[in-house]
Amino acid sequence: MDGSDNVLEHSAVQLFIARTRSLRTDLGPQSEMLPVIAAICRKLDGMPLAIEFAAARAATLGIEQVAEHLDDRFALLTGGRRTALPRHQTLRATLDWSYELLPEAEQRLLRHLSVFPAGFTLAAAAAVVSSNESSVATGISSLVSKSLVTMDGSEAASRWRLLETVRVYGLEKLVLDNEENETAMRRVVKFYVALFAPFAIESQLQTAIDDLGRYRREIDNLRAGLNWAFSRGGDTALGFELAATVGDFWIAASMVAECCEWAEKALSKIDPAIDTRWEMVLQCSFGIAFIYTQGMTPHARAVLVQALALARRLDSYGQPAACGFIPPIQWP
């Protein structure tokens, strides 16, 4: 059985093709488009109503155009069958209707869970909502029963995610209130500072590396936190702390270029007049990552020399100074 046959076995793909052909009878078999159709269905989490809207647009705009514009899915996915109820004639209207039926506490929970693009654990959900795990678990269970949250079946430990369309909707709701959004994102960044802290503690580093898979699952959430922290209206100080904390994680995960990127971004925003431990760690991360990606260049040497100078000043102030694991270096 080839790849095309496998794709056609999925009910979401079958629905997309059937609805598209019902609206455009001249649309014949296009096996080369099956991967694109599969990608559309995957981005829409197999939601039947969303797929019907996508099929209606594909019948008039073309499949590739629909695939390219799904990031703006609420503007794109309107229409569908003319016999549908008014609340089912746009994807946004459907979600508005479902959202308004939720109790206020579940609306708030849904908004806050939308900050996790890579899914979430109960501990992460409780942290962003700032509530006890028992009450948050009850709320998650209710959202699962309403098909707004799904269990991530690939995880041995309990982990959930919002359907991507629901997550995009929830995020739009969250950012309508700047204060609520900032509070939620600040809690997210603090949670990941605490979660990844073992990578910044020499005595715990090897244990963290041995459990690397657990941390890899959080990469997209980690990026979301860093992006917010260094954005306009973010919390740059928290961003420094998180970027410094995860430096050794990026290296352990063989994502050295990303280590370099975040360290450089953080250092570009730091106040050069203030010596801080985080600046020293970021200089170390940047210098080591630069060696791995560019070689032992004079620039990498200058960065590490500056980190060493900061470490010596911190030691002279009675503060512990460490730069994570640095490989033995022989400069040319």
N, C-alpha and C positions, 0 to 999 in steps of 0.2 A: 504493500500500500504506500503510495507516494504522499508527499506533503499536502498536495491539493485535496486528496481524499480525506486526510486527517482534518483539515480545516472545515470541510463540508460536513463533517460529523457533528459539529457544534450547532446547537439549536439557535444561538444568537446569529451566527452567520447565515443559517438557513432562513431565519426571519428577515434579515436585512435583504437578502437576494429576492425573496418572495415579494416583499413589499415594494422594492425598487421596480421589479418587473411588472407588478400590478399597476404601477403608475406610468411605466414607460415600456410598452409592449415590444419595442424594437431593440430592447437591451438583450443581447444574446449572451451565451456563456463567455466569460472572460477570465480564464484560469490565471492569467498573469496579474489580475487585480485581486485575487483571493488574499494574498498577504496584506494588502492595503485594507480590504474589508475586515480581515481578522484584527488588524490594528485598531480600526475604528470601534469594533465591538468590544475589544479589550479596554480601550480608554473609557468606554461608556459602561464598563463593568457588566455587560450583558443585560442591562436594564431594558426590558421590552419596549416601554414607551419611548425612551431615548433613542432606541434603535429605529423605531418607526419614524420618528422625526428625522433622523439622519438619512434614512432611506428616501424619505420624501424630498429632502434637499439633494440627495445624490441623483435623483431622477431628473432634476432640472439643472443642477450645477455641475454634476459629474462627481464620481467617487473621489478622485484625487483632491478636488477642491474642498470637499467635506473634510477629508483627512487633514488637510493643511490648516484648516480654520477651527479645529475643535477646541483650541485654547480659549476661544470666545464662544463657547458652546451655547450660552444662554441667548445670545443674539442670533446665532446660526440656526439653532434647532427650534423652529416654530412651525406651525402648520400641522401636518399629519392628516388624519382622516377628517373629512368635513362633518361627519356624523358624531364626532367626539364632543363630549361635554365641554363648555367653555374653559373650565379649569384644566382640561387635558389638551388644549390647543397650543400651548407653549410649554416647554420644559420648565421654565421659571415659574409659570403659573401653577404647574403641578406641584413643584417643591414648596411654593408659597402656601398652597392649600395644606400639604402635609405638615409643614412647619407650624402653621397656626393652630393645628390640632394638638400640638405637644403642650404639656404643662410648662410653665415658665422655667422651672428648674431644669427640665430636659432640653428646652431651647438653649439655655445658657451652656449646658454640658456639650451640646452639639456644636455650638460656636467655638468653644474652647478646644474640643478634640480636633477641630479642623486645622490646627497649627502643626499637626503631625503628618507630614506627607508619607512617611515610611511606616505608618501604623504606630501603635502604642501599647505599653504594658499598663497594668492597673496602677503601678506606682507612678508612672509618668502622668496618667490621667488625673490621679489624685493631687499630684504636685501642681499641675496647671490650673486646676479648679480650686486648689487650696481647701480641700475637704478631706474627711477620713475615707479610707479605702472601702469601707463597708457601704456607705451611702453612694459612693461613686460606682461601685460594682452593681448596685441596684439600678442606677440610672443607665449604665451600659447595657444591662440585661434587658431593660425596657426598650432601648433603641434597637437592640438586636431583634427583638420580637416584632418591631415595626419595619424591619428590613432597611434601616438607615445605617446600622453598623454591622459588620460581618466579622466572624471569628477567622483569624488567619490559621488555616488548617495546616500550614507547613511548619508551624512552630511547635516544639515540644512543650514549651512554657506557654502560659496563657498570654495571648497577644491578639489585638483586634485592629481593625482599620475601618475608616469610613469609605464607602464607595466613592470613587474619585469625583463623580459629578456632585454628590452630596457634600464632599469636602470643599470643593470650589464654592458651592453655594454658602456653606457655613462660614467660610473665610470672608466672603463678601459681607455677610451679616456682621461678623466680628469687627471688621475694619470700619464699619459705619460709626462706631464709638471709639474714638482715638484712645481714650483713657482705658477702656476695657481691653483693647488690643495691646496697648503698651504693657499693661499689668500682666496679661497672659504671656506675652513674649518674654518679659523679664523673668517670669517664673520658669519658663521653658529653659532659658539660658542658665539660670541657677541650677536647675535640675541636672543639666548635662555637665556643668562644672563639677557637681558632686559625683555624678555617675562615672565620669572619666578621670576623676582625681587619682586613682591608682597609677595612671600613666605618668603622673607628675611626682610620685613618691618612690624613691629608689628602692625601698624595702618591699614595695608592693608591685613593682613594675613587671617582674617575671610572671607573677600570678595573673596579672591582667593580660599579658601576651598569651599565656596558655589558654585564656578564655576569650580569644580574639573574636570568634564568631559572634558572640553575644554583642560585642561593641560594633561590629560591622553592620548589624541590622539597623543601627541607629544613624548611619551615615547621612541619609537625606534629611533626617531631623536635625542632626548636628549642623549641616549646611544651612538649613533654614534659620536656626538660631544665630549663627555667625552672620548671615546676610542681614538679618534684622538689626543685630547689635551695631553693625558698621554702616547702616543706612541712615538717611536723614530722619531724625526723630528716634533713633535707637539709643542704646546705652553703650557708649564706646568703652567705658571702664570695664563693664562686664564682658565686652567683646575681647579686650586685652586678656582678661583672666581666662576665658574659655579658649582662645587661640593658643595661649601659652600652655594650658593644661593638656591640650590634645596633640601637641607637637610630636611627642614620641609615639602616639597612636598612629598618626599618618605614616610615620617611618616604619613602624612594626607591620602595618597593613600594606606595605609596599606602595604607598600613595605619596611618594616623596614630592612630586610636582605640586600636589595640593598642599602639603606642608609648607612648601616654599611660597605658594600663592597667599595663604592666609597669614603667614608670618610677615610677609612683605606688606600686605594690606594693613595689618595692625600697626606695624612700625611706621608706616607712612602717616598715621594719625596720632602717634604718641607725642607727648610734649618732650622735646629733647632736653629741656632744662631740668627735668625731674628724673633722678635715678630710681628705678624701681626694680624689684625682683622679676616682675613680669617682663619688663623690657629686656633684662639679661637673658631670661629663658627664651624669649622670642628671637633675640639676636643669635643665640645658640642654634635654635631650630632652623632659622634662616640660613645660617652659615653651613650647617651640616647638610641640609637639603640642597644647598647650592653646590656643595662638593659632589653629592650623588648625581645631580643633574648636569652640572657644567664642568666638573673636574676641580682640581685644587688650584684655582685661579687666584690671582692677587686680590680680587674683590672678596672672595670667600675668606681668605686669610684676614683681610681687614675687618670683616664682620665679626669673626671669632676673636680677634684681638680686642675689639671693642667690648664684646661680651665678657672676656677675661678681665678687662679693666673694671667693668661694672661689678663683677663678682668680687674682686678684691676690695672695692669700696664698700660693698655690702658687708663683707666679712669684717671690715674695720669698724662698721657700725654695730657689730654684734649680731647681725642677721645671718641665718644660714643661707648659703649660696650653692646651687647645684644646677647643672645644665643637662640632666638626663644622661643617656648613654652616648658617649662620643667615641667613635672608633679611633684607634691609634693613627696618627697622621704624620706622614713624613713629607714635609714641604720641599718641592724641587728648588 
